[in-house]
């Protein structure tokens, strides 16, 4: 295999900047032209639909070996409203549609609960995500939580997270969640500022947000964490500081600080381009907002748990997010759920009718089952380390001597001000933490190159407010849609080739791109 230095030399200057960073630029604000991906990773090999069911059944019939750490992800694909910045919206709230969906979800949970691989292990974390799980009608939330307790082998110290929104924090719902065993609530505040919130589709004003958070905390039965986004339209540095002040006032146990991603052709991008909303912050401005937020929380003794997540109290453990980065077993349930089991990644159908019909036929409702790359264990170890802000080159090189060449890469980034070396490990600098997803994606692509000789560069159109739409994935999405339309005109469904193309692209597709493909499948 070639060396990374040789790979670097044969690239164009544009490719070098996107994959390896800029030389001589300010590391915090200009280390890379833009964020390359949302979640770092590497593609696997799609399994045919005919094989998928047999493979899954075989995996689930095996006994767990060595008391593995295991998790489950349960997806609730409903929202009352669609926020402009969100690329995860699937379905509006409808009682009859929701009832039918929960029926199918419960059936899937009940059937899988009998399988030895699930039944005879322990689940340390369950995450109910979406969508907006808190939008579930009370009766459906009761049914789902009861099924979780009856069907899933929860460890004694389990973490059961329900994701949701402030608007749903009403007594009847909160009573149901607490009685149902929820011990962690993750809520999308995004900004406390009333104007900033409402212009991107959030419903409540600042006073309501703080009042509802106080009501939830008063139960004293669950960890409360919130999301804040920096870089929203109209969110000045003064408003960002006020958001952080309100975070302290709220007294919640933890917080995620997320950079706003504006995707090409998204609703948010269109509104900004039309002048209906003020511009979102540029990447340079977001970098400064990140640095301010980081310093603000560190000065107040918040504990850094991962790249984006801080805890204020020791009640907050963030188990699910940590385990997800480590690539541990994750059993998927629900339309649009993703998972990971014994060398295979999964994505379940995102359309409700397709999902429900598959469950009725006693099938695992796969949109895709992907055989992970041979290098995935090394990739997972690397992503978990970088999520924690460090990289242990020596341990990786011991696992495979070819990876010692990664020293060239990290010495380059040390010169660029993105990492430091303490004689044992590389540590991400403040700038490296802001560009962590770029460092992670390039590192795993270099691992793949050094072991398998494959040259790859995943690229997505993020930070669209700065102009210059990124076409790399858009072209692939268009090819997938063209193949599907061709199959439809011939009287058939999506071809295996089209499904294989989509599955192969899945790890580096944005949620909006996945939605574009799925919308085409419905039409």
Secondary structure as GFF3:
##gff-version 3
##sequence-region A 1 523
A	DSSP	alpha_helix	4	9	.	.	.	ID=ss1
A	DSSP	alpha_helix	13	20	.	.	.	ID=ss2
A	DSSP	alpha_helix	27	30	.	.	.	ID=ss3
A	DSSP	beta_strand	45	46	.	.	.	ID=ss4
A	DSSP	alpha_helix	49	61	.	.	.	ID=ss5
A	DSSP	beta_strand	70	76	.	.	.	ID=ss6
A	DSSP	beta_strand	78	79	.	.	.	ID=ss7
A	DSSP	beta_strand	91	92	.	.	.	ID=ss8
A	DSSP	alpha_helix	95	112	.	.	.	ID=ss9
A	DSSP	alpha_helix	116	119	.	.	.	ID=ss10
A	DSSP	beta_strand	123	130	.	.	.	ID=ss11
A	DSSP	three_ten_helix	133	135	.	.	.	ID=ss12
A	DSSP	alpha_helix	138	151	.	.	.	ID=ss13
A	DSSP	beta_strand	154	164	.	.	.	ID=ss14
A	DSSP	three_ten_helix	166	168	.	.	.	ID=ss15
A	DSSP	alpha_helix	171	179	.	.	.	ID=ss16
A	DSSP	beta_strand	184	190	.	.	.	ID=ss17
A	DSSP	alpha_helix	194	199	.	.	.	ID=ss18
A	DSSP	alpha_helix	206	217	.	.	.	ID=ss19
A	DSSP	beta_strand	223	230	.	.	.	ID=ss20
A	DSSP	alpha_helix	237	250	.	.	.	ID=ss21
A	DSSP	beta_strand	254	259	.	.	.	ID=ss22
A	DSSP	alpha_helix	267	273	.	.	.	ID=ss23
A	DSSP	alpha_helix	283	299	.	.	.	ID=ss24
A	DSSP	beta_strand	303	304	.	.	.	ID=ss25
A	DSSP	beta_strand	309	311	.	.	.	ID=ss26
A	DSSP	alpha_helix	319	326	.	.	.	ID=ss27
A	DSSP	beta_strand	329	333	.	.	.	ID=ss28
A	DSSP	beta_strand	338	341	.	.	.	ID=ss29
A	DSSP	beta_strand	344	348	.	.	.	ID=ss30
A	DSSP	alpha_helix	352	360	.	.	.	ID=ss31
A	DSSP	beta_strand	366	371	.	.	.	ID=ss32
A	DSSP	alpha_helix	376	387	.	.	.	ID=ss33
A	DSSP	beta_strand	390	391	.	.	.	ID=ss34
A	DSSP	alpha_helix	393	399	.	.	.	ID=ss35
A	DSSP	three_ten_helix	401	405	.	.	.	ID=ss36
A	DSSP	alpha_helix	406	415	.	.	.	ID=ss37
A	DSSP	beta_strand	419	421	.	.	.	ID=ss38
A	DSSP	beta_strand	426	428	.	.	.	ID=ss39
A	DSSP	alpha_helix	430	434	.	.	.	ID=ss40
A	DSSP	alpha_helix	436	452	.	.	.	ID=ss41
A	DSSP	three_ten_helix	464	466	.	.	.	ID=ss42
A	DSSP	alpha_helix	472	489	.	.	.	ID=ss43
A	DSSP	alpha_helix	496	505	.	.	.	ID=ss44
A	DSSP	three_ten_helix	506	508	.	.	.	ID=ss45
A	DSSP	alpha_helix	511	522	.	.	.	ID=ss46
###
